Amino acid sequence: MRITIQPPGAAGTELQADNELRRAFGVLRGAGILTRGGGRFADSSIAIILSHETDAQPALAALKEAGIQALAS
């Protein structure tokens, strides 16, 4: 399951996007949600790949609570 992370603000810089990705990894790790990896992809999106599809809803909830905008796909 892929979780796409939205950078803060409409026109976030690459540094802001990278920081948001690192923060999202930290939130998921703290919530006990396993990931397979993530980063910046060819379509310019930033995303995290979850180890288990069943973790999508808990992951989105944890990210929302932390103020990180994310979408599951």
CHARMM internal coordinates of N, CA and C (Angstrom, degrees):
IC EDIT
DIST 1 N 1 CA 1.4445
DIST 1 CA 1 C 1.5219
ANGL 1 N 1 CA 1 C 107.87
DIST 1 C 2 N 1.2870
ANGL 1 CA 1 C 2 N 116.02
DIHE 1 N 1 CA 1 C 2 N 134.02
DIST 2 N 2 CA 1.4670
ANGL 1 C 2 N 2 CA 122.75
DIHE 1 CA 1 C 2 N 2 CA -178.85
DIST 2 CA 2 C 1.5291
ANGL 2 N 2 CA 2 C 109.49
DIHE 1 C 2 N 2 CA 2 C -103.97
DIST 2 C 3 N 1.3222
ANGL 2 CA 2 C 3 N 115.79
DIHE 2 N 2 CA 2 C 3 N 129.82
DIST 3 N 3 CA 1.4630
ANGL 2 C 3 N 3 CA 122.43
DIHE 2 CA 2 C 3 N 3 CA 175.46
DIST 3 CA 3 C 1.5355
ANGL 3 N 3 CA 3 C 106.75
DIHE 2 C 3 N 3 CA 3 C -111.35
DIST 3 C 4 N 1.3150
ANGL 3 CA 3 C 4 N 116.91
DIHE 3 N 3 CA 3 C 4 N 114.03
DIST 4 N 4 CA 1.4592
ANGL 3 C 4 N 4 CA 121.58
DIHE 3 CA 3 C 4 N 4 CA 179.34
DIST 4 CA 4 C 1.5223
ANGL 4 N 4 CA 4 C 108.69
DIHE 3 C 4 N 4 CA 4 C -87.96
DIST 4 C 5 N 1.3140
ANGL 4 CA 4 C 5 N 115.77
DIHE 4 N 4 CA 4 C 5 N 129.22
DIST 5 N 5 CA 1.4611
ANGL 4 C 5 N 5 CA 122.84
DIHE 4 CA 4 C 5 N 5 CA -178.79
DIST 5 CA 5 C 1.5161
ANGL 5 N 5 CA 5 C 108.96
DIHE 4 C 5 N 5 CA 5 C -98.68
DIST 5 C 6 N 1.3248
ANGL 5 CA 5 C 6 N 116.41
DIHE 5 N 5 CA 5 C 6 N 128.94
DIST 6 N 6 CA 1.4531
ANGL 5 C 6 N 6 CA 121.80
DIHE 5 CA 5 C 6 N 6 CA 177.51
DIST 6 CA 6 C 1.5253
ANGL 6 N 6 CA 6 C 108.83
DIHE 5 C 6 N 6 CA 6 C -90.90
DIST 6 C 7 N 1.3306
ANGL 6 CA 6 C 7 N 118.18
DIHE 6 N 6 CA 6 C 7 N 127.72
DIST 7 N 7 CA 1.4667
ANGL 6 C 7 N 7 CA 118.90
DIHE 6 CA 6 C 7 N 7 CA 178.25
DIST 7 CA 7 C 1.5222
ANGL 7 N 7 CA 7 C 110.46
DIHE 6 C 7 N 7 CA 7 C -65.19
DIST 7 C 8 N 1.3329
ANGL 7 CA 7 C 8 N 117.35
DIHE 7 N 7 CA 7 C 8 N 151.48
DIST 8 N 8 CA 1.4657
ANGL 7 C 8 N 8 CA 119.05
DIHE 7 CA 7 C 8 N 8 CA 178.71
DIST 8 CA 8 C 1.5184
ANGL 8 N 8 CA 8 C 110.17
DIHE 7 C 8 N 8 CA 8 C -64.96
DIST 8 C 9 N 1.3172
ANGL 8 CA 8 C 9 N 116.96
DIHE 8 N 8 CA 8 C 9 N 136.75
DIST 9 N 9 CA 1.4612
ANGL 8 C 9 N 9 CA 121.30
DIHE 8 CA 8 C 9 N 9 CA -178.38
DIST 9 CA 9 C 1.5179
ANGL 9 N 9 CA 9 C 110.82
DIHE 8 C 9 N 9 CA 9 C 76.71
DIST 9 C 10 N 1.3159
ANGL 9 CA 9 C 10 N 115.69
DIHE 9 N 9 CA 9 C 10 N 159.03
DIST 10 N 10 CA 1.4609
ANGL 9 C 10 N 10 CA 121.19
DIHE 9 CA 9 C 10 N 10 CA -176.29
DIST 10 CA 10 C 1.5249
ANGL 10 N 10 CA 10 C 112.15
DIHE 9 C 10 N 10 CA 10 C -68.52
DIST 10 C 11 N 1.3086
ANGL 10 CA 10 C 11 N 117.10
DIHE 10 N 10 CA 10 C 11 N -34.97
DIST 11 N 11 CA 1.4668
ANGL 10 C 11 N 11 CA 120.50
DIHE 10 CA 10 C 11 N 11 CA -176.14
DIST 11 CA 11 C 1.5211
ANGL 11 N 11 CA 11 C 110.05
DIHE 10 C 11 N 11 CA 11 C -120.60
DIST 11 C 12 N 1.3189
ANGL 11 CA 11 C 12 N 117.16
DIHE 11 N 11 CA 11 C 12 N 55.81
DIST 12 N 12 CA 1.4542
ANGL 11 C 12 N 12 CA 121.31
DIHE 11 CA 11 C 12 N 12 CA -178.92
DIST 12 CA 12 C 1.5216
ANGL 12 N 12 CA 12 C 111.87
DIHE 11 C 12 N 12 CA 12 C -63.07
DIST 12 C 13 N 1.3143
ANGL 12 CA 12 C 13 N 116.36
DIHE 12 N 12 CA 12 C 13 N 144.23
DIST 13 N 13 CA 1.4587
ANGL 12 C 13 N 13 CA 120.81
DIHE 12 CA 12 C 13 N 13 CA 177.65
DIST 13 CA 13 C 1.5231
ANGL 13 N 13 CA 13 C 109.66
DIHE 12 C 13 N 13 CA 13 C -78.17
DIST 13 C 14 N 1.3243
ANGL 13 CA 13 C 14 N 116.28
DIHE 13 N 13 CA 13 C 14 N 169.61
DIST 14 N 14 CA 1.4607
ANGL 13 C 14 N 14 CA 119.95
DIHE 13 CA 13 C 14 N 14 CA 177.72
DIST 14 CA 14 C 1.5222
ANGL 14 N 14 CA 14 C 110.63
DIHE 13 C 14 N 14 CA 14 C -61.39
DIST 14 C 15 N 1.3190
ANGL 14 CA 14 C 15 N 116.74
DIHE 14 N 14 CA 14 C 15 N -38.98
DIST 15 N 15 CA 1.4592
ANGL 14 C 15 N 15 CA 120.53
DIHE 14 CA 14 C 15 N 15 CA 179.09
DIST 15 CA 15 C 1.5268
ANGL 15 N 15 CA 15 C 110.69
DIHE 14 C 15 N 15 CA 15 C -63.46
DIST 15 C 16 N 1.3208
ANGL 15 CA 15 C 16 N 117.73
DIHE 15 N 15 CA 15 C 16 N -43.11
DIST 16 N 16 CA 1.4678
ANGL 15 C 16 N 16 CA 121.04
DIHE 15 CA 15 C 16 N 16 CA 178.11
DIST 16 CA 16 C 1.5242
ANGL 16 N 16 CA 16 C 110.42
DIHE 15 C 16 N 16 CA 16 C -63.00
DIST 16 C 17 N 1.3288
ANGL 16 CA 16 C 17 N 116.20
DIHE 16 N 16 CA 16 C 17 N -41.19
DIST 17 N 17 CA 1.4613
ANGL 16 C 17 N 17 CA 120.20
DIHE 16 CA 16 C 17 N 17 CA -179.92
DIST 17 CA 17 C 1.5275
ANGL 17 N 17 CA 17 C 110.26
DIHE 16 C 17 N 17 CA 17 C -64.95
DIST 17 C 18 N 1.3310
ANGL 17 CA 17 C 18 N 116.95
DIHE 17 N 17 CA 17 C 18 N -43.37
DIST 18 N 18 CA 1.4658
ANGL 17 C 18 N 18 CA 120.17
DIHE 17 CA 17 C 18 N 18 CA 178.45
DIST 18 CA 18 C 1.5252
ANGL 18 N 18 CA 18 C 111.70
DIHE 17 C 18 N 18 CA 18 C -63.81
DIST 18 C 19 N 1.3140
ANGL 18 CA 18 C 19 N 116.80
DIHE 18 N 18 CA 18 C 19 N -40.09
DIST 19 N 19 CA 1.4678
ANGL 18 C 19 N 19 CA 120.87
DIHE 18 CA 18 C 19 N 19 CA 177.76
DIST 19 CA 19 C 1.5272
ANGL 19 N 19 CA 19 C 110.73
DIHE 18 C 19 N 19 CA 19 C -64.41
DIST 19 C 20 N 1.3227
ANGL 19 CA 19 C 20 N 116.60
DIHE 19 N 19 CA 19 C 20 N -40.11
DIST 20 N 20 CA 1.4704
ANGL 19 C 20 N 20 CA 120.40
DIHE 19 CA 19 C 20 N 20 CA 179.67
DIST 20 CA 20 C 1.5295
ANGL 20 N 20 CA 20 C 109.99
DIHE 19 C 20 N 20 CA 20 C -66.03
DIST 20 C 21 N 1.3229
ANGL 20 CA 20 C 21 N 116.66
DIHE 20 N 20 CA 20 C 21 N -37.74
DIST 21 N 21 CA 1.4590
ANGL 20 C 21 N 21 CA 120.76
DIHE 20 CA 20 C 21 N 21 CA 178.04
DIST 21 CA 21 C 1.5275
ANGL 21 N 21 CA 21 C 110.41
DIHE 20 C 21 N 21 CA 21 C -64.56
DIST 21 C 22 N 1.3232
ANGL 21 CA 21 C 22 N 117.30
DIHE 21 N 21 CA 21 C 22 N -45.50
DIST 22 N 22 CA 1.4736
ANGL 21 C 22 N 22 CA 120.74
DIHE 21 CA 21 C 22 N 22 CA 177.73
DIST 22 CA 22 C 1.5224
ANGL 22 N 22 CA 22 C 110.81
DIHE 21 C 22 N 22 CA 22 C -61.49
DIST 22 C 23 N 1.3122
ANGL 22 CA 22 C 23 N 116.14
DIHE 22 N 22 CA 22 C 23 N -41.66
DIST 23 N 23 CA 1.4658
ANGL 22 C 23 N 23 CA 120.33
DIHE 22 CA 22 C 23 N 23 CA 179.34
DIST 23 CA 23 C 1.5315
ANGL 23 N 23 CA 23 C 110.17
DIHE 22 C 23 N 23 CA 23 C -63.87
DIST 23 C 24 N 1.3358
ANGL 23 CA 23 C 24 N 117.00
DIHE 23 N 23 CA 23 C 24 N -40.95
DIST 24 N 24 CA 1.4653
ANGL 23 C 24 N 24 CA 121.31
DIHE 23 CA 23 C 24 N 24 CA 179.21
DIST 24 CA 24 C 1.5248
ANGL 24 N 24 CA 24 C 110.92
DIHE 23 C 24 N 24 CA 24 C -63.28
DIST 24 C 25 N 1.3359
ANGL 24 CA 24 C 25 N 117.24
DIHE 24 N 24 CA 24 C 25 N -41.95
DIST 25 N 25 CA 1.4609
ANGL 24 C 25 N 25 CA 119.88
DIHE 24 CA 24 C 25 N 25 CA 176.34
DIST 25 CA 25 C 1.5239
ANGL 25 N 25 CA 25 C 110.42
DIHE 24 C 25 N 25 CA 25 C -59.37
DIST 25 C 26 N 1.3176
ANGL 25 CA 25 C 26 N 117.02
DIHE 25 N 25 CA 25 C 26 N -42.31
DIST 26 N 26 CA 1.4609
ANGL 25 C 26 N 26 CA 121.27
DIHE 25 CA 25 C 26 N 26 CA 179.07
DIST 26 CA 26 C 1.5135
ANGL 26 N 26 CA 26 C 112.64
DIHE 25 C 26 N 26 CA 26 C -62.47
DIST 26 C 27 N 1.3326
ANGL 26 CA 26 C 27 N 116.33
DIHE 26 N 26 CA 26 C 27 N -41.98
DIST 27 N 27 CA 1.4670
ANGL 26 C 27 N 27 CA 121.26
DIHE 26 CA 26 C 27 N 27 CA 179.12
DIST 27 CA 27 C 1.5219
ANGL 27 N 27 CA 27 C 109.94
DIHE 26 C 27 N 27 CA 27 C -63.28
DIST 27 C 28 N 1.3305
ANGL 27 CA 27 C 28 N 116.92
DIHE 27 N 27 CA 27 C 28 N -46.20
DIST 28 N 28 CA 1.4656
ANGL 27 C 28 N 28 CA 120.23
DIHE 27 CA 27 C 28 N 28 CA -178.71
DIST 28 CA 28 C 1.5239
ANGL 28 N 28 CA 28 C 111.06
DIHE 27 C 28 N 28 CA 28 C -65.63
DIST 28 C 29 N 1.3196
ANGL 28 CA 28 C 29 N 116.81
DIHE 28 N 28 CA 28 C 29 N -40.72
DIST 29 N 29 CA 1.4685
ANGL 28 C 29 N 29 CA 120.62
DIHE 28 CA 28 C 29 N 29 CA 177.53
DIST 29 CA 29 C 1.5259
ANGL 29 N 29 CA 29 C 109.78
DIHE 28 C 29 N 29 CA 29 C -61.10
DIST 29 C 30 N 1.3335
ANGL 29 CA 29 C 30 N 116.71
DIHE 29 N 29 CA 29 C 30 N -43.84
DIST 30 N 30 CA 1.4582
ANGL 29 C 30 N 30 CA 121.26
DIHE 29 CA 29 C 30 N 30 CA 178.98
DIST 30 CA 30 C 1.5172
ANGL 30 N 30 CA 30 C 113.25
DIHE 29 C 30 N 30 CA 30 C -64.24
DIST 30 C 31 N 1.3345
ANGL 30 CA 30 C 31 N 116.53
DIHE 30 N 30 CA 30 C 31 N -28.23
DIST 31 N 31 CA 1.4629
ANGL 30 C 31 N 31 CA 121.49
DIHE 30 CA 30 C 31 N 31 CA 178.53
DIST 31 CA 31 C 1.5255
ANGL 31 N 31 CA 31 C 112.04
DIHE 30 C 31 N 31 CA 31 C -87.53
DIST 31 C 32 N 1.3369
ANGL 31 CA 31 C 32 N 117.29
DIHE 31 N 31 CA 31 C 32 N 0.89
DIST 32 N 32 CA 1.4543
ANGL 31 C 32 N 32 CA 120.49
DIHE 31 CA 31 C 32 N 32 CA 178.72
DIST 32 CA 32 C 1.5167
ANGL 32 N 32 CA 32 C 114.28
DIHE 31 C 32 N 32 CA 32 C 75.47
DIST 32 C 33 N 1.3212
ANGL 32 CA 32 C 33 N 117.08
DIHE 32 N 32 CA 32 C 33 N 22.74
DIST 33 N 33 CA 1.4683
ANGL 32 C 33 N 33 CA 121.46
DIHE 32 CA 32 C 33 N 33 CA -179.16
DIST 33 CA 33 C 1.5270
ANGL 33 N 33 CA 33 C 108.50
DIHE 32 C 33 N 33 CA 33 C -97.31
DIST 33 C 34 N 1.3208
ANGL 33 CA 33 C 34 N 115.93
DIHE 33 N 33 CA 33 C 34 N 123.66
DIST 34 N 34 CA 1.4555
ANGL 33 C 34 N 34 CA 121.71
DIHE 33 CA 33 C 34 N 34 CA -177.66
DIST 34 CA 34 C 1.5252
ANGL 34 N 34 CA 34 C 111.60
DIHE 33 C 34 N 34 CA 34 C -81.22
DIST 34 C 35 N 1.3311
ANGL 34 CA 34 C 35 N 115.97
DIHE 34 N 34 CA 34 C 35 N 141.58
DIST 35 N 35 CA 1.4595
ANGL 34 C 35 N 35 CA 121.62
DIHE 34 CA 34 C 35 N 35 CA 177.94
DIST 35 CA 35 C 1.5242
ANGL 35 N 35 CA 35 C 109.36
DIHE 34 C 35 N 35 CA 35 C -124.12
DIST 35 C 36 N 1.3357
ANGL 35 CA 35 C 36 N 114.76
DIHE 35 N 35 CA 35 C 36 N 159.17
DIST 36 N 36 CA 1.4586
ANGL 35 C 36 N 36 CA 120.76
DIHE 35 CA 35 C 36 N 36 CA 175.69
DIST 36 CA 36 C 1.5227
ANGL 36 N 36 CA 36 C 110.77
DIHE 35 C 36 N 36 CA 36 C -101.01
DIST 36 C 37 N 1.3109
ANGL 36 CA 36 C 37 N 116.97
DIHE 36 N 36 CA 36 C 37 N -10.63
DIST 37 N 37 CA 1.4617
ANGL 36 C 37 N 37 CA 120.76
DIHE 36 CA 36 C 37 N 37 CA -179.00
DIST 37 CA 37 C 1.5106
ANGL 37 N 37 CA 37 C 110.15
DIHE 36 C 37 N 37 CA 37 C 145.02
DIST 37 C 38 N 1.3026
ANGL 37 CA 37 C 38 N 114.43
DIHE 37 N 37 CA 37 C 38 N -165.53
DIST 38 N 38 CA 1.4525
ANGL 37 C 38 N 38 CA 120.05
DIHE 37 CA 37 C 38 N 38 CA 179.60
DIST 38 CA 38 C 1.5099
ANGL 38 N 38 CA 38 C 110.43
DIHE 37 C 38 N 38 CA 38 C 163.13
DIST 38 C 39 N 1.2994
ANGL 38 CA 38 C 39 N 115.91
DIHE 38 N 38 CA 38 C 39 N -177.71
DIST 39 N 39 CA 1.4538
ANGL 38 C 39 N 39 CA 121.03
DIHE 38 CA 38 C 39 N 39 CA 179.67
DIST 39 CA 39 C 1.5040
ANGL 39 N 39 CA 39 C 111.24
DIHE 38 C 39 N 39 CA 39 C 149.22
DIST 39 C 40 N 1.3286
ANGL 39 CA 39 C 40 N 114.93
DIHE 39 N 39 CA 39 C 40 N -154.88
DIST 40 N 40 CA 1.4602
ANGL 39 C 40 N 40 CA 122.24
DIHE 39 CA 39 C 40 N 40 CA 179.44
DIST 40 CA 40 C 1.5273
ANGL 40 N 40 CA 40 C 107.72
DIHE 39 C 40 N 40 CA 40 C -93.51
DIST 40 C 41 N 1.3169
ANGL 40 CA 40 C 41 N 117.04
DIHE 40 N 40 CA 40 C 41 N 130.57
DIST 41 N 41 CA 1.4535
ANGL 40 C 41 N 41 CA 121.95
DIHE 40 CA 40 C 41 N 41 CA -175.32
DIST 41 CA 41 C 1.5264
ANGL 41 N 41 CA 41 C 111.01
DIHE 40 C 41 N 41 CA 41 C -106.21
DIST 41 C 42 N 1.3239
ANGL 41 CA 41 C 42 N 116.89
DIHE 41 N 41 CA 41 C 42 N 169.69
DIST 42 N 42 CA 1.4619
ANGL 41 C 42 N 42 CA 122.84
DIHE 41 CA 41 C 42 N 42 CA -175.62
DIST 42 CA 42 C 1.5259
ANGL 42 N 42 CA 42 C 113.11
DIHE 41 C 42 N 42 CA 42 C -58.98
DIST 42 C 43 N 1.3231
ANGL 42 CA 42 C 43 N 116.99
DIHE 42 N 42 CA 42 C 43 N -27.72
DIST 43 N 43 CA 1.4722
ANGL 42 C 43 N 43 CA 119.50
DIHE 42 CA 42 C 43 N 43 CA 179.27
DIST 43 CA 43 C 1.5318
ANGL 43 N 43 CA 43 C 112.24
DIHE 42 C 43 N 43 CA 43 C -86.04
DIST 43 C 44 N 1.3373
ANGL 43 CA 43 C 44 N 117.41
DIHE 43 N 43 CA 43 C 44 N 14.63
DIST 44 N 44 CA 1.4721
ANGL 43 C 44 N 44 CA 125.65
DIHE 43 CA 43 C 44 N 44 CA 178.95
DIST 44 CA 44 C 1.5213
ANGL 44 N 44 CA 44 C 113.77
DIHE 43 C 44 N 44 CA 44 C 71.92
DIST 44 C 45 N 1.3213
ANGL 44 CA 44 C 45 N 117.25
DIHE 44 N 44 CA 44 C 45 N 7.36
DIST 45 N 45 CA 1.4593
ANGL 44 C 45 N 45 CA 119.77
DIHE 44 CA 44 C 45 N 45 CA 177.06
DIST 45 CA 45 C 1.5240
ANGL 45 N 45 CA 45 C 109.31
DIHE 44 C 45 N 45 CA 45 C -84.01
DIST 45 C 46 N 1.3240
ANGL 45 CA 45 C 46 N 115.13
DIHE 45 N 45 CA 45 C 46 N 160.66
DIST 46 N 46 CA 1.4586
ANGL 45 C 46 N 46 CA 120.15
DIHE 45 CA 45 C 46 N 46 CA 171.51
DIST 46 CA 46 C 1.5253
ANGL 46 N 46 CA 46 C 106.33
DIHE 45 C 46 N 46 CA 46 C -117.65
DIST 46 C 47 N 1.3224
ANGL 46 CA 46 C 47 N 115.56
DIHE 46 N 46 CA 46 C 47 N 134.75
DIST 47 N 47 CA 1.4597
ANGL 46 C 47 N 47 CA 118.80
DIHE 46 CA 46 C 47 N 47 CA -173.62
DIST 47 CA 47 C 1.5171
ANGL 47 N 47 CA 47 C 110.88
DIHE 46 C 47 N 47 CA 47 C -152.80
DIST 47 C 48 N 1.3182
ANGL 47 CA 47 C 48 N 113.24
DIHE 47 N 47 CA 47 C 48 N 161.54
DIST 48 N 48 CA 1.4531
ANGL 47 C 48 N 48 CA 122.86
DIHE 47 CA 47 C 48 N 48 CA 175.15
DIST 48 CA 48 C 1.5192
ANGL 48 N 48 CA 48 C 106.89
DIHE 47 C 48 N 48 CA 48 C -121.44
DIST 48 C 49 N 1.3234
ANGL 48 CA 48 C 49 N 115.41
DIHE 48 N 48 CA 48 C 49 N 136.71
DIST 49 N 49 CA 1.4582
ANGL 48 C 49 N 49 CA 120.82
DIHE 48 CA 48 C 49 N 49 CA 177.62
DIST 49 CA 49 C 1.5258
ANGL 49 N 49 CA 49 C 107.88
DIHE 48 C 49 N 49 CA 49 C -100.65
DIST 49 C 50 N 1.3262
ANGL 49 CA 49 C 50 N 116.19
DIHE 49 N 49 CA 49 C 50 N 119.67
DIST 50 N 50 CA 1.4603
ANGL 49 C 50 N 50 CA 121.29
DIHE 49 CA 49 C 50 N 50 CA 179.67
DIST 50 CA 50 C 1.5224
ANGL 50 N 50 CA 50 C 110.62
DIHE 49 C 50 N 50 CA 50 C -79.86
DIST 50 C 51 N 1.3151
ANGL 50 CA 50 C 51 N 116.31
DIHE 50 N 50 CA 50 C 51 N 148.13
DIST 51 N 51 CA 1.4613
ANGL 50 C 51 N 51 CA 121.13
DIHE 50 CA 50 C 51 N 51 CA 177.34
DIST 51 CA 51 C 1.5212
ANGL 51 N 51 CA 51 C 111.78
DIHE 50 C 51 N 51 CA 51 C -70.37
DIST 51 C 52 N 1.3315
ANGL 51 CA 51 C 52 N 116.87
DIHE 51 N 51 CA 51 C 52 N -34.93
DIST 52 N 52 CA 1.4595
ANGL 51 C 52 N 52 CA 121.32
DIHE 51 CA 51 C 52 N 52 CA -176.00
DIST 52 CA 52 C 1.5242
ANGL 52 N 52 CA 52 C 110.04
DIHE 51 C 52 N 52 CA 52 C -128.08
DIST 52 C 53 N 1.3185
ANGL 52 CA 52 C 53 N 115.88
DIHE 52 N 52 CA 52 C 53 N 128.94
DIST 53 N 53 CA 1.4568
ANGL 52 C 53 N 53 CA 121.60
DIHE 52 CA 52 C 53 N 53 CA 179.90
DIST 53 CA 53 C 1.5309
ANGL 53 N 53 CA 53 C 111.67
DIHE 52 C 53 N 53 CA 53 C -59.47
DIST 53 C 54 N 1.3143
ANGL 53 CA 53 C 54 N 116.97
DIHE 53 N 53 CA 53 C 54 N -31.99
DIST 54 N 54 CA 1.4704
ANGL 53 C 54 N 54 CA 121.03
DIHE 53 CA 53 C 54 N 54 CA -178.46
DIST 54 CA 54 C 1.5288
ANGL 54 N 54 CA 54 C 112.34
DIHE 53 C 54 N 54 CA 54 C -67.86
DIST 54 C 55 N 1.3207
ANGL 54 CA 54 C 55 N 117.73
DIHE 54 N 54 CA 54 C 55 N -12.70
DIST 55 N 55 CA 1.4699
ANGL 54 C 55 N 55 CA 121.31
DIHE 54 CA 54 C 55 N 55 CA 178.68
DIST 55 CA 55 C 1.5210
ANGL 55 N 55 CA 55 C 113.30
DIHE 54 C 55 N 55 CA 55 C -86.06
DIST 55 C 56 N 1.3249
ANGL 55 CA 55 C 56 N 118.23
DIHE 55 N 55 CA 55 C 56 N -0.58
DIST 56 N 56 CA 1.4634
ANGL 55 C 56 N 56 CA 120.95
DIHE 55 CA 55 C 56 N 56 CA -175.23
DIST 56 CA 56 C 1.5312
ANGL 56 N 56 CA 56 C 112.17
DIHE 55 C 56 N 56 CA 56 C -58.90
DIST 56 C 57 N 1.3070
ANGL 56 CA 56 C 57 N 117.85
DIHE 56 N 56 CA 56 C 57 N -51.76
DIST 57 N 57 CA 1.4683
ANGL 56 C 57 N 57 CA 119.92
DIHE 56 CA 56 C 57 N 57 CA -177.29
DIST 57 CA 57 C 1.5268
ANGL 57 N 57 CA 57 C 112.23
DIHE 56 C 57 N 57 CA 57 C -65.67
DIST 57 C 58 N 1.3419
ANGL 57 CA 57 C 58 N 119.69
DIHE 57 N 57 CA 57 C 58 N -46.35
DIST 58 N 58 CA 1.4628
ANGL 57 C 58 N 58 CA 118.93
DIHE 57 CA 57 C 58 N 58 CA 175.76
DIST 58 CA 58 C 1.5335
ANGL 58 N 58 CA 58 C 112.51
DIHE 57 C 58 N 58 CA 58 C -61.00
DIST 58 C 59 N 1.3343
ANGL 58 CA 58 C 59 N 117.07
DIHE 58 N 58 CA 58 C 59 N -35.25
DIST 59 N 59 CA 1.4669
ANGL 58 C 59 N 59 CA 120.45
DIHE 58 CA 58 C 59 N 59 CA 178.81
DIST 59 CA 59 C 1.5212
ANGL 59 N 59 CA 59 C 110.39
DIHE 58 C 59 N 59 CA 59 C -65.85
DIST 59 C 60 N 1.3190
ANGL 59 CA 59 C 60 N 116.67
DIHE 59 N 59 CA 59 C 60 N -46.26
DIST 60 N 60 CA 1.4665
ANGL 59 C 60 N 60 CA 119.79
DIHE 59 CA 59 C 60 N 60 CA 178.99
DIST 60 CA 60 C 1.5249
ANGL 60 N 60 CA 60 C 111.41
DIHE 59 C 60 N 60 CA 60 C -62.53
DIST 60 C 61 N 1.3253
ANGL 60 CA 60 C 61 N 116.68
DIHE 60 N 60 CA 60 C 61 N -38.73
DIST 61 N 61 CA 1.4624
ANGL 60 C 61 N 61 CA 120.66
DIHE 60 CA 60 C 61 N 61 CA 178.72
DIST 61 CA 61 C 1.5253
ANGL 61 N 61 CA 61 C 111.06
DIHE 60 C 61 N 61 CA 61 C -64.92
DIST 61 C 62 N 1.3299
ANGL 61 CA 61 C 62 N 117.05
DIHE 61 N 61 CA 61 C 62 N -43.22
DIST 62 N 62 CA 1.4685
ANGL 61 C 62 N 62 CA 120.89
DIHE 61 CA 61 C 62 N 62 CA 179.34
DIST 62 CA 62 C 1.5213
ANGL 62 N 62 CA 62 C 110.95
DIHE 61 C 62 N 62 CA 62 C -64.52
DIST 62 C 63 N 1.3366
ANGL 62 CA 62 C 63 N 116.44
DIHE 62 N 62 CA 62 C 63 N -41.92
DIST 63 N 63 CA 1.4592
ANGL 62 C 63 N 63 CA 120.12
DIHE 62 CA 62 C 63 N 63 CA 179.96
DIST 63 CA 63 C 1.5308
ANGL 63 N 63 CA 63 C 110.81
DIHE 62 C 63 N 63 CA 63 C -66.97
DIST 63 C 64 N 1.3227
ANGL 63 CA 63 C 64 N 116.49
DIHE 63 N 63 CA 63 C 64 N -41.03
DIST 64 N 64 CA 1.4738
ANGL 63 C 64 N 64 CA 120.10
DIHE 63 CA 63 C 64 N 64 CA 178.61
DIST 64 CA 64 C 1.5211
ANGL 64 N 64 CA 64 C 110.23
DIHE 63 C 64 N 64 CA 64 C -61.58
DIST 64 C 65 N 1.3177
ANGL 64 CA 64 C 65 N 116.62
DIHE 64 N 64 CA 64 C 65 N -44.00
DIST 65 N 65 CA 1.4756
ANGL 64 C 65 N 65 CA 121.13
DIHE 64 CA 64 C 65 N 65 CA 179.39
DIST 65 CA 65 C 1.5292
ANGL 65 N 65 CA 65 C 111.29
DIHE 64 C 65 N 65 CA 65 C -60.37
DIST 65 C 66 N 1.3291
ANGL 65 CA 65 C 66 N 116.51
DIHE 65 N 65 CA 65 C 66 N -31.92
DIST 66 N 66 CA 1.4611
ANGL 65 C 66 N 66 CA 121.60
DIHE 65 CA 65 C 66 N 66 CA 179.15
DIST 66 CA 66 C 1.5365
ANGL 66 N 66 CA 66 C 112.57
DIHE 65 C 66 N 66 CA 66 C -84.26
DIST 66 C 67 N 1.3352
ANGL 66 CA 66 C 67 N 115.77
DIHE 66 N 66 CA 66 C 67 N -2.84
DIST 67 N 67 CA 1.4697
ANGL 66 C 67 N 67 CA 119.64
DIHE 66 CA 66 C 67 N 67 CA 179.85
DIST 67 CA 67 C 1.5188
ANGL 67 N 67 CA 67 C 114.39
DIHE 66 C 67 N 67 CA 67 C 82.65
DIST 67 C 68 N 1.3162
ANGL 67 CA 67 C 68 N 116.32
DIHE 67 N 67 CA 67 C 68 N 21.36
DIST 68 N 68 CA 1.4626
ANGL 67 C 68 N 68 CA 121.47
DIHE 67 CA 67 C 68 N 68 CA 179.12
DIST 68 CA 68 C 1.5216
ANGL 68 N 68 CA 68 C 108.96
DIHE 67 C 68 N 68 CA 68 C -102.73
DIST 68 C 69 N 1.3188
ANGL 68 CA 68 C 69 N 115.56
DIHE 68 N 68 CA 68 C 69 N 124.84
DIST 69 N 69 CA 1.4669
ANGL 68 C 69 N 69 CA 120.15
DIHE 68 CA 68 C 69 N 69 CA 178.85
DIST 69 CA 69 C 1.5265
ANGL 69 N 69 CA 69 C 109.20
DIHE 68 C 69 N 69 CA 69 C -81.65
DIST 69 C 70 N 1.3390
ANGL 69 CA 69 C 70 N 115.65
DIHE 69 N 69 CA 69 C 70 N 126.57
DIST 70 N 70 CA 1.4620
ANGL 69 C 70 N 70 CA 120.22
DIHE 69 CA 69 C 70 N 70 CA -177.00
DIST 70 CA 70 C 1.5286
ANGL 70 N 70 CA 70 C 110.05
DIHE 69 C 70 N 70 CA 70 C -148.38
DIST 70 C 71 N 1.3342
ANGL 70 CA 70 C 71 N 114.39
DIHE 70 N 70 CA 70 C 71 N 154.87
DIST 71 N 71 CA 1.4599
ANGL 70 C 71 N 71 CA 121.90
DIHE 70 CA 70 C 71 N 71 CA 177.78
DIST 71 CA 71 C 1.5192
ANGL 71 N 71 CA 71 C 108.74
DIHE 70 C 71 N 71 CA 71 C -132.36
DIST 71 C 72 N 1.3234
ANGL 71 CA 71 C 72 N 117.09
DIHE 71 N 71 CA 71 C 72 N 142.37
DIST 72 N 72 CA 1.4598
ANGL 71 C 72 N 72 CA 121.52
DIHE 71 CA 71 C 72 N 72 CA 175.64
DIST 72 CA 72 C 1.5204
ANGL 72 N 72 CA 72 C 109.19
DIHE 71 C 72 N 72 CA 72 C -93.67
DIST 72 C 73 N 1.3199
ANGL 72 CA 72 C 73 N 115.86
DIHE 72 N 72 CA 72 C 73 N 139.94
DIST 73 N 73 CA 1.4651
ANGL 72 C 73 N 73 CA 119.68
DIHE 72 CA 72 C 73 N 73 CA 176.25
DIST 73 CA 73 C 1.5056
ANGL 73 N 73 CA 73 C 110.52
DIHE 72 C 73 N 73 CA 73 C -144.81
END
COOR INIT
IC SEED 1 N 1 CA 1 C
IC BUILD
